[in-house]
Amino acid sequence: MAKLFEPIVLRGVTARNRIVISPMCQYSARDGIANEWHLVHLGKFAVGGVGIVFAEATAVVPEGRITHGDLGLWSDAHAQALKPLVAFQKAQGAVPAIQIGHAGRKASMARPWYGNGPLGSADLARGDTPWPIVAPSPEPVGPGWLMPQAMSAAAIAELTRAFAAAAGRADAAGFEALEIHGAHGYLIASFLSPVSNHRNDGYGGDRAGRMRIALEVAAAVRTIWPASKPLFFRISTVDGAEGGWSVEDSVALALELKARGVDVVDCSSGGIAGSATAAGVKRRPGFQVPYAARLKRESGLATMAVGLILDGPQAEAILQAGDADLIAIGREALHDPFWALHAAEALGVGPDFGLWPPQYGWWLERRAATTQR
Ligand SMILES: Cc1cc2nc3c(=O)[nH]c(=O)nc-3n(C[C@H](O)[C@H](O)[C@H](O)COP(=O)(O)O)c2cc1C
């Protein structure tokens, strides 16, 4: 039996296998409300046999959206719109999960296909107007980007409450796993990193000060998010920038997150300067797996590996080496929504299309018999 297809128990939740759809923004919501695109986009991954499906970075307040098209969870109407998606995923045997976040100084951007940078005149003509943004320090991401306002301690406390309230709504919508987005240069990551945090109050300065907002958010979310449901936390394990956040910093953070009831650390990297995909870390298959391995070893937390994990055998090797507990798939799943079922085939699991939904599997079994050359 391949480890990739062994069920995993996280608190009171069991996923049928170790394959997770990584959160992927679709920039396709209006006023933060989920629609048919989200239902079909995420629903097809549940049909595709993965264990856990994460919905994209979902803003806890409207100003925390990356773009006008981001999902939100700042009202009960937002949670209500997600319920059909949750119900469909459960019916297909997947664990419905959602990532919550705040974009910080990378809020109010253009959608990727319209430039992936500051909003320009063409965006304004489409009605995508900029809004005031916040950050640890009044420093833009780069030349031409919006100037953020430094957050006051009162604004930070309010934000922490907004994260907790969004967690409560995620629970009410029926989600069974939740991830706090602390990566890619967005708000929490920008507090963690010495590249973007130049405060001299209790939320800046040394590592403990820079970690404070992450830990307060995690603690506040954990008090609202049910004890029976797992909490994930995504970090940029390294900034990949000169003088930036390091893997040693990540180990220290993971230990503190563990003490606050976080169950899984999701090990991404980069994004502190420029768009989320900007990273100083060289990309090759499995390039972030060593971070997941080190954090697992040194923090004792379960880890999720992500980043250019291309096929079942590669994913299986990561688990067999003990480098991670879960395998997150992003773009490969966009390319092949049946990635998990094809991985099962490659690993010799569930022969005769037994893992496929019967609506497909019954036919594919016969197709296989008739297409043998
Ligand atoms: C379309 C798209 C949207 C993404 N949106 C998010 C997001 O909402 N939150 C997040 O933490 N990462 C986001 N990412 C990063 C992915 O979750 C993942 O970490 C990254 O794509 C690397 O994995 P891959 O090589 O399997 O694609 C996004 C990536 C893509 C391709």
The ligand as an SDF file (V2000), in Angstrom:
LIG
                    3D

 31 33  0  0  0  0  0  0  0  0999 V2000
   -3.3650   30.1030   -9.5220 C   0  0  0  0  0  0  0  0  0  0  0  0
   -2.5970   30.0770   -8.2300 C   0  0  0  0  0  0  0  0  0  0  0  0
   -3.1150   30.7320   -7.1170 C   0  0  0  0  0  0  0  0  0  0  0  0
   -2.4640   30.6600   -5.8790 C   0  0  0  0  0  0  0  0  0  0  0  0
   -3.0540   31.2070   -4.7740 N   0  0  0  0  0  0  0  0  0  0  0  0
   -2.5390   30.9460   -3.5400 C   0  0  0  0  0  0  0  0  0  0  0  0
   -3.2750   31.2660   -2.3710 C   0  0  0  0  0  0  0  0  0  0  0  0
   -4.4280   31.6930   -2.4220 O   0  0  0  0  0  0  0  0  0  0  0  0
   -2.6730   31.0370   -1.1770 N   0  0  0  0  0  0  0  0  0  0  0  0
   -1.4240   30.4850   -1.0730 C   0  0  0  0  0  0  0  0  0  0  0  0
   -0.9280   30.3070    0.0270 O   0  0  0  0  0  0  0  0  0  0  0  0
   -0.7350   30.1320   -2.1790 N   0  0  0  0  0  0  0  0  0  0  0  0
   -1.2800   30.3130   -3.3920 C   0  0  0  0  0  0  0  0  0  0  0  0
   -0.6330   29.8430   -4.5170 N   0  0  0  0  0  0  0  0  0  0  0  0
    0.5670   29.0140   -4.3430 C   0  0  0  0  0  0  0  0  0  0  0  0
    0.1780   27.5240   -4.3400 C   0  0  0  0  0  0  0  0  0  0  0  0
   -0.6440   27.2200   -3.2420 O   0  0  0  0  0  0  0  0  0  0  0  0
    1.4270   26.6230   -4.3100 C   0  0  0  0  0  0  0  0  0  0  0  0
    2.1020   26.8340   -3.0980 O   0  0  0  0  0  0  0  0  0  0  0  0
    2.3650   26.8960   -5.4770 C   0  0  0  0  0  0  0  0  0  0  0  0
    1.6580   26.9850   -6.6960 O   0  0  0  0  0  0  0  0  0  0  0  0
    3.4540   25.8340   -5.5950 C   0  0  0  0  0  0  0  0  0  0  0  0
    2.8930   24.5640   -5.7930 O   0  0  0  0  0  0  0  0  0  0  0  0
    2.8250   23.9040   -7.2930 P   0  0  0  0  0  0  0  0  0  0  0  0
    4.2380   23.8650   -7.8230 O   0  0  0  0  0  0  0  0  0  0  0  0
    2.2460   22.5340   -7.0390 O   0  0  0  0  0  0  0  0  0  0  0  0
    1.9350   24.7670   -8.1160 O   0  0  0  0  0  0  0  0  0  0  0  0
   -1.2340   29.9500   -5.7650 C   0  0  0  0  0  0  0  0  0  0  0  0
   -0.7040   29.3520   -6.9060 C   0  0  0  0  0  0  0  0  0  0  0  0
   -1.3780   29.3650   -8.1170 C   0  0  0  0  0  0  0  0  0  0  0  0
   -0.8030   28.6450   -9.2990 C   0  0  0  0  0  0  0  0  0  0  0  0
  1  2  1  0
  2  3  1  0
  2 30  2  0
  3  4  2  0
  4  5  1  0
  4 28  1  0
  5  6  2  0
  6  7  1  0
  6 13  1  0
  7  8  2  0
  7  9  1  0
  9 10  1  0
 10 11  2  0
 10 12  1  0
 12 13  2  0
 13 14  1  0
 14 15  1  0
 14 28  1  0
 15 16  1  0
 16 17  1  0
 16 18  1  0
 18 19  1  0
 18 20  1  0
 20 21  1  0
 20 22  1  0
 22 23  1  0
 23 24  1  0
 24 25  2  0
 24 26  1  0
 24 27  1  0
 28 29  2  0
 29 30  1  0
 30 31  1  0
M  END
$$$$
